[in-house]
C-alpha cells in the first residue's frame, strides 16, 4: 500500500511503500521505498500520512525493477597464453557497474 512520508533529506512529502517497521528508543522507525525517487529511507512513524486521491493519480517517476536473468561477466586475461576471454563471475566488477550507470543516464 502506498502512503505519504516526509523525507528529512529531500525536505518534502513523498509517496512511499512501507518495507518494514522497527522499534527505536523514542518512536517507531519505518523503512520506506520512495516510488518517485527509487531510494530507501527511514522515517519516523509520526511522519507518515494517508495520501489524497489527487496525489495518487500522479504517475510514478521511478519503478523498481530487476535485470532478470542477467549474469555478471568479467574479462579474464591470460598473460602467458596472450589471450583474453569473457567469463561468468559471481559479482559485478566496478567497470561493469560504471558502464551500466552511464547507460541508464
Steps between C-alpha positions, in 0.01 A plus 500: 500500500630842405508770767648850529814558709706807580864469393738700718771474233280620212299740721170400337211256515549193281302193403645184652441131556570379853754217509549439874431649843753505786474617858748772599560666836237772468284402202452248221736521200356396166708400201332633186562478126440839335318417176587833334869502595582125497677508835455355847475725805412470868208710622352555845144375534372853573607602147274250319163607356216358293522636143234711331342360183632787286853433626473132407388573141840651415707237312802357681838636386696187591430129492662215685644253254747217472727385224332163453742224400787746450820347632823685580801438276856618511799508267757233585849568360749216475840669469687172441282399205454858381122460486195664652150361538176593669403268785205494740557606859315524832523878537482808280834677472529877538552562126178317413306693765637831370415407140144400596445826690613698196253307283217590738585869491 
